[in-house]
Amino acid sequence: MPLISVEKMLDLLPYQLEQTLIGSTVRKVLTRRRRALLEPRGLVQPEVQRIFVDVSVISKHDAGTGIQRVVRALALGLKARADTLACSLHFVAAGRETPYHTICWPSGDKLALSVQMEGRPGDIFIGLDYSLDDIRWNSSQLARFRRQGGKLWFLVHDLLPLEKPGWFSRNTVIRYRAWLGILATLADGFLCNSPQTESQLRIALMSVYGLDSGYATKVLPMGYRITSGEPIDETKPSRLTDLLHGSSAGYFLQVGTLEPRKGHSDVLDAFDILWANGWPDALVLVGQKGWQVDDLYRRISTHPRIGKQLFWFADVEDPELDQMYRGCKGAIIASFAEGFGLPLIEALGHRKPVLARDLMVFRQHEECGVKYFPDIREPAILAERIKEWAEDIAHGRIAVNLPEKGWDESVTELIQVVS
């Protein structure tokens, strides 16, 4: 076994044992007792409030996933308003042997003064990044931050590793449960990307950790504009433009990491039926290879239409993704479950029609022109629905409306809720 696997196993072993051996009743009692021990006593509010924003993951490697696009947009939005805030803003990061400390983000200036994060009354820590490991490694520092009078808020995207563990690797499920357990102990508040995530989080905090009060939740609107921090050249072609050069057909887009819950196989099954019947348009997949998709990876890589009517791009940066949205006929969202589904509103933000699996979390966008296909695994039914939808697009029968709120509104609400 490789050394790194041994390290991961030993790192997660205490949490795996706790999750396996501790019963529900004991877990609830321990969580409530630990929270009570973190309450600050007799602390005075300082004159200047400080906000610390966790960018531990994205500052080391921006993989361009949906979660990281959210983190980046919110962090850049906060940075843009730093001079207008009635407090000082600091980006922080941590690691296995490195406590939370201030960093110069996004410039990455290593010569900038770095100070270890310490709390004082009125300070706010925003766990913006999806830092499963960094929070676990530094939970004692965060606990001290709260005892010192600071408040801890964390962004939650979904509860899927808790609710659908079969869709994820065993280690990911252990890491997620450990992360959520630490948040249940530490958090003053949770930022959620949708009412569904908020509802599911409250249910989990009660059923798993026995918490029915003592924390706040807030749903933040998600923005649709791809925000990289650099101006996007709308005239610059993507690689796809060159590949489709000379073709009179268009393409439909599916954005998201290749993982079991995203429904790539269903969409590919439907397009195989359409292509067999002379369908001219291409299917473009954008997203990194994830987990438990070796069969899907081989199917895509060896598909007879790969490079002709089937394209997969695993390493797309923001400007190119923006161009792909602009050039597509429409976007298909086939996930079996989502906390929110960022590609859906990104497509709407580019005024592109969307065909989505009929899930409750997607129904909130129906008035923006989103159409739906049944939540069943029937390739022929999906193929027929795609065909009908494409015909509606071609004849201008679908009116696409921009989402009501964007990143500016999200940042405004974030500042209001934590300040």
Salt bridges, closest charged atoms under 4 A:
ASP11 OD1 - ARG96 NH1 3.98
ASP11 OD2 - ARG136 NH2 2.37
GLU18 OE2 - ARG34 NH2 3.73
GLU39 OE2 - ARG146 NH2 3.03
ASP62 OD2 - ARG72 NE 2.91
GLU118 OE1 - ARG144 NE 3.44
ASP123 OD2 - ARG50 NH2 2.51
ASP123 OD1 - ARG120 NE 3.92
ASP133 OD1 - ARG136 NH1 2.80
ASP133 OD1 - ARG175 NE 2.93
ASP134 OD1 - LYS60 NZ 3.57
ASP188 OD1 - ARG146 NH2 3.17
ASP188 OD1 - LYS151 NZ 3.95
GLU234 OE2 - ARG326 NH2 3.00
GLU259 OE1 - ARG261 NE 3.01
ASP266 OD2 - ARG357 NH2 2.98
ASP266 OD1 - ARG377 NH2 2.72
ASP269 OD1 - ARG299 NH2 2.60
ASP272 OD2 - ARG299 NH2 2.93
ASP272 OD1 - HIS303 NE2 2.72
ASP281 OD1 - LYS329 NZ 3.12
ASP294 OD1 - LYS289 NZ 3.26
ASP295 OD1 - ARG298 NH2 2.35
ASP315 OD1 - ARG239 NH1 3.22
ASP318 OD2 - ARG72 NH1 2.73
GLU320 OE2 - ARG239 NE 2.84
ASP322 OD2 - ARG326 NE 2.65
ASP322 OD1 - HIS350 NE2 2.85
GLU338 OE1 - ARG261 NH1 3.02
GLU338 OE2 - LYS262 NZ 2.66
GLU346 OE2 - ARG69 NE 2.74
ASP358 OD1 - ARG363 NE 2.81
GLU366 OE2 - ARG363 NH1 2.89
ASP375 OD1 - ARG357 NH1 3.52
GLU388 OE1 - ARG385 NH1 3.76
ASP392 OD1 - ARG397 NE 2.77
GLU413 OE1 - LYS218 NZ 3.42
GLU413 OE2 - LYS405 NZ 3.06
